[in-house]
Amino acid sequence: MNAAIKIDRIDPTDWYVGMKNPSLQLMVYGQGVREADVETDYPGVKIDSIVRLDSPNYLLVYLNLSGAQPGEMTLNFSGKKVKYQLKRRDMSGDERMGFTNADVLYMLMPDRFASGSTDNDQIKGLMPYKNDRTQPSLRHGGDLEGIRQHLDYFKQLGVTALWFTPVLENNSPDNNGNSTYHGYATTDYYKVDPRFGTNEEYRRLTDEAHQKGLKVVMDMIFNHCGFDHPWIKDMPSHDWLNQPQWLKKSGGTSQPNEDYLQTSYKLTPVVDPYASQVDTRETVEGWFVPTMPDLNQHNPHVMTYLIQNSIWWIETVGIDGIRMDTYPYAFADGMARWMKELNAEYPNFNTVGETWVTEPAYTAAWQKDSKVAAQNSNLKTVMDFSFYDKINQAKNEETDDWWQGLNRIYNNFVYDYLYPNPESVMAFIDNHDTDRFLGNGRDTLALKQALALLLTVKRIPQIYYGTEILMNGTKEVTDGNVRKDFPGGFPGDKRSAFTAEGRTQAENAMFNWLSKLLHWRQGNEVVTKGTMTQFIPLKGVYVINRSLGGKNVLVVINGKKAENTFVAARYAEVVPQGTVARDVTSGRKYDISRDFKLRPRQTLVLEY
């Protein structure tokens, strides 16, 4: 027995048999483990290869599980025996159904939504931190249990899928009033942050969400990890990270020096046919911030680790989709490999990538099977930052007969021919990284117009938590001002906006209006499968028609702050003579084959 060898950890912590791809990478960590010989006599398992990395404390073991059955496997590392669990899958990969445009995603931040337990507010053994709800950039104490306790609220509202910002461990210390409450600095890819709960609580939350007809989308980050991840103190290999050389001069701290390379945050070089090498390098190899080390997706072992991690969470917790952060910052070929493997194992699953450029041509190039991309991303769903950008410009403008106001929305959809699949584009009006749509105001007429469009066009809609109760705020001082606590989610709150009694009259009015629209949308194939016809805004009126099997939905929006007129003759191609339509939100009926008056900034969703 080799007493010098120590086994502290194996990733993945366990695995599943019956995968289409029988290969399994084990990352073994422990003092001196690199030199170990590895054996197993478990039936159906073969050792394909062993990779000895630069660090003496890592060993990669590649297994082939093609003939394995569920059970406990013994791995022998030069005399040190370790038990490893091979599990049975809950279902085949083909049976896992992802989110689609029939869903409406509700995006929330666990730390800011609700606290279901105070027992996990202070966890011993973690790096120094504190909960302080008066500080916008420190932790506030929300958790997975808080979300679970409010599943009925989501059902009442009418959304069908929940997207949480990352829930994995972010064990980094508070720093000058800042913390990693947001979850985007992973320090353990196989563990829920204990301040949010446990892996078991995550599974319980997902199971109960499924019982109520709600899907769960997991936020992941392959571009970078947290500075306090074990990989940084003991780097597996010299090429595990991009541009790691500055760390030697920093003395192991995150203090940048002349060797540090910061990303430019400019994503265009990765599709620019004329891009310089220096611009491309800054985008994909530069670090997001000094405390978020940039992972090298060109290292096949790194990419295999990340791919397996995403599969493990699908199998272990039963998530219904993935939202991938900072998608174009990572090497495109590595990410395309991830998507190809995930699509092969889970053909009906769905992943949405954050592609933050406001030009449709850019976004479309990232969608699976794009004809304008240099290589196939295999990414089924992309985020429509163009729609977000245009709707937030339009809300402050009068709609003229050319470019301003709702013309911007019309022109956004004009370019849908660039998308291989417009129905698999995720649209939104705000999220955790933007100003809230309401800014610092309460313009409910503009908000209704934005939401009516969001929920009726050819898109997968995403709503940001609190929009339904008029939560507002801007990032001009801090991101925390657009990530405020949901009223009633925390001990000591003076009121609860989870109940009608706890909401103000204006909040109830918006909640009820949106809830009615969301419930109407559920199962409505006219909106999710129907053809879409849009009319160039004329004299400030923007009209979109959805049609399927003789049923229609006509969205009518007055883009002016004055009274206006719906001129029926203009829409005769979709509105037969004598057609009476019902407004979904008010129940009022309109003869839409005749002219009628529109109130200032009025929004109508008419079905006929």
Stockholm file with secondary structure:
# STOCKHOLM 1.0

chainA/1-608         MNAAIKIDRIDPTDWYVGMKNPSLQLMVYGQGVREADVETDYPGVKIDSIVRLDSPNYLLVYLNLSGAQPGEMTLNFSGKKVKYQLKRRDMSGDERMGFTNADVLYMLMPDRFASGSTDNDQIKGLMPYKNDRTQPSLRHGGDLEGIRQHLDYFKQLGVTALWFTPVLENNSPDNNGNSTYHGYATTDYYKVDPRFGTNEEYRRLTDEAHQKGLKVVMDMIFNHCGFDHPWIKDMPSHDWLNQPQWLKKSGGTSQPNEDYLQTSYKLTPVVDPYASQVDTRETVEGWFVPTMPDLNQHNPHVMTYLIQNSIWWIETVGIDGIRMDTYPYAFADGMARWMKELNAEYPNFNTVGETWVTEPAYTAAWQKDSKVAAQNSNLKTVMDFSFYDKINQAKNEETDDWWQGLNRIYNNFVYDYLYPNPESVMAFIDNHDTDRFLGNGRDTLALKQALALLLTVKRIPQIYYGTEILMNGTKEVTDGNVRKDFPGGFPGDKRSAFTAEGRTQAENAMFNWLSKLLHWRQGNEVVTKGTMTQFIPLKGVYVINRSLGGKNVLVVINGKKAENTFVAARYAEVVPQGTVARDVTSGRKYDISRDFKLRPRQTLVLEY
#=GR chainA/1-608 SS CCTTCCCCEEESSSEESCCSSCEEEEEEESTTGGGCCEECCCTTCEEEEEEECSSTTEEEEEEECTTCCSEEEEEEETTEEEEEEEECCSSCGGGCCCCCTTCCEEEECHHHHCCSCSTTSSCTTSCSCCBCTTSTTSBCCCCHHHHHTTHHHHHHHTCCEEEESCCEECCCCCBTTBCCTTCCSCSEEEEECTTTCCHHHHHHHHHHHHHTTCEEEEEECSSBCCTTSHHHHSCSSTTSBSSCTHHHHHTTSSCCCTTCCBCCCCCGGGTCTTCCHHHHHHHHHSBSBTTBCBBCTTSHHHHHHHHHHHHHHHHHHCCSEEEETTGGGSCHHHHHHHHHHHHHHCTTCCEEECCCCSCHHHHHHTSTTCSSSSSCCCCCEEECHHHHHHHHHHTTSCCCSSSSTTHHHHHHHHGGGGCSCGGGEEEESCCTTSCCTTTTSCCHHHHHHHHHHHTTSSSEEEEETTGGGTCCCCSSSCGGGGSCCCTTSSTTCSCCTTSTTTSCHHHHHHHHHHHHHHHHHTTCHHHHHSEEEEEEEETTEEEEEEEETTEEEEEEEECSSSCEEECGGGGTTTSCTTCEEEETTTCCEEETTSCEEECTTCEEEEEC
#=GC SS_cons         CCTTCCCCEEESSSEESCCSSCEEEEEEESTTGGGCCEECCCTTCEEEEEEECSSTTEEEEEEECTTCCSEEEEEEETTEEEEEEEECCSSCGGGCCCCCTTCCEEEECHHHHCCSCSTTSSCTTSCSCCBCTTSTTSBCCCCHHHHHTTHHHHHHHTCCEEEESCCEECCCCCBTTBCCTTCCSCSEEEEECTTTCCHHHHHHHHHHHHHTTCEEEEEECSSBCCTTSHHHHSCSSTTSBSSCTHHHHHTTSSCCCTTCCBCCCCCGGGTCTTCCHHHHHHHHHSBSBTTBCBBCTTSHHHHHHHHHHHHHHHHHHCCSEEEETTGGGSCHHHHHHHHHHHHHHCTTCCEEECCCCSCHHHHHHTSTTCSSSSSCCCCCEEECHHHHHHHHHHTTSCCCSSSSTTHHHHHHHHGGGGCSCGGGEEEESCCTTSCCTTTTSCCHHHHHHHHHHHTTSSSEEEEETTGGGTCCCCSSSCGGGGSCCCTTSSTTCSCCTTSTTTSCHHHHHHHHHHHHHHHHHTTCHHHHHSEEEEEEEETTEEEEEEEETTEEEEEEEECSSSCEEECGGGGTTTSCTTCEEEETTTCCEEETTSCEEECTTCEEEEEC
//
